[in-house]
């Protein structure tokens, strides 16, 4: 019998299937054009994102975004000391662009755990 997948594995698979094909960094070949030294901010922060979604209970996405900025963006390296991010400002951060969809996926997968 196959071992059940963890919630993080299921979320990563859904992100890959539902979000990655529409990512601004996805090439027509299916490969990511991001340089290797700049990993995907969704995949590289998925554990933190899951914890943010677990700890925030709100009907408004603003509460999730505030936590994202404090816990992920703040340590990303692309954000300056004033909270400005060149990637976000240029609409080039896939985590920022797809965050609402990522939250929905995480919430749905966490609900399966109940």
C-alpha positions in Angstrom: 0.0 0.0 0.0 1.3 3.4 -0.9 2.2 5.8 1.9 0.0 8.8 2.3 1.5 12.1 1.1 2.1 14.8 3.6 0.1 18.0 3.5 3.2 19.8 2.3 3.7 17.3 -0.6 0.1 17.7 -1.7 0.3 21.5 -1.6 3.6 21.4 -3.6 2.0 19.1 -6.2 -1.1 21.4 -6.5 1.1 24.5 -6.8 3.0 22.8 -9.5 -0.1 21.7 -11.4 -2.3 24.8 -10.8 0.0 27.8 -10.5 3.3 27.0 -12.1 2.0 26.6 -15.6 0.8 30.3 -15.4 3.8 31.7 -13.7 5.5 34.7 -15.4 8.8 32.9 -15.1 7.7 29.7 -16.9 9.1 29.2 -20.4 7.1 27.6 -23.2 9.3 24.5 -22.6 7.9 24.2 -19.1 11.2 25.2 -17.5 11.6 28.1 -15.0 13.6 31.0 -16.3 14.6 32.1 -12.8 18.4 31.9 -12.1 19.4 29.0 -9.9 20.6 31.4 -7.2 17.1 32.9 -7.1 14.9 30.0 -6.1 11.1 30.0 -6.6 9.7 32.0 -3.7 6.6 29.8 -3.5 8.4 26.5 -3.3 11.3 27.7 -1.2 9.0 29.2 1.4 6.2 26.6 1.4 6.7 25.5 5.0 6.5 29.1 6.2 3.5 29.8 4.0 1.7 26.8 5.5 2.4 28.0 9.0 1.1 31.5 8.1 -2.2 30.0 6.8 -2.5 27.8 9.8 -2.0 30.7 12.2 -4.2 33.3 10.5 -8.0 33.0 10.5 -9.5 35.8 8.5 -12.0 36.4 5.7 -9.7 39.1 4.4 -6.5 38.4 2.5 -4.8 41.5 4.1 -4.2 39.6 7.3 -2.4 36.8 5.4 -0.4 39.4 3.4 0.7 41.2 6.5 2.1 38.0 8.0 3.7 37.1 4.6 5.5 40.5 4.5 6.7 40.1 8.1 7.8 36.4 8.0 8.8 35.7 4.4 9.4 39.0 2.5 11.3 40.4 5.4 14.0 37.7 5.1 13.8 37.3 1.3 16.7 39.6 0.5 14.9 41.4 -2.3 13.1 43.6 0.2 15.0 46.7 1.5 15.0 48.1 5.0 12.0 50.3 4.2 9.8 47.3 3.2 10.1 47.9 -0.5 10.7 45.1 -2.9 12.0 45.6 -6.4 10.5 42.2 -7.5 7.1 43.0 -6.0 7.1 46.6 -7.4 7.8 45.3 -10.9 5.1 42.6 -10.6 7.8 40.0 -10.9 7.4 38.1 -7.7 5.4 35.0 -8.3 4.7 34.5 -4.6 3.1 38.0 -4.4 1.3 37.5 -7.8 -0.2 34.1 -6.9 -0.5 34.4 -3.1 -4.3 34.4 -3.0 -4.3 31.2 -5.0 -1.6 29.7 -2.8 -3.6 30.5 0.3 -6.7 28.8 -1.2 -4.7 25.7 -2.0 -3.2 25.6 1.5 -6.6 26.1 3.2 -8.1 23.3 1.1 -5.4 20.9 1.9 -5.3 21.8 5.6 -9.1 21.2 5.7 -8.5 17.7 4.4 -6.4 17.0 7.5 -9.4 17.6 9.8 
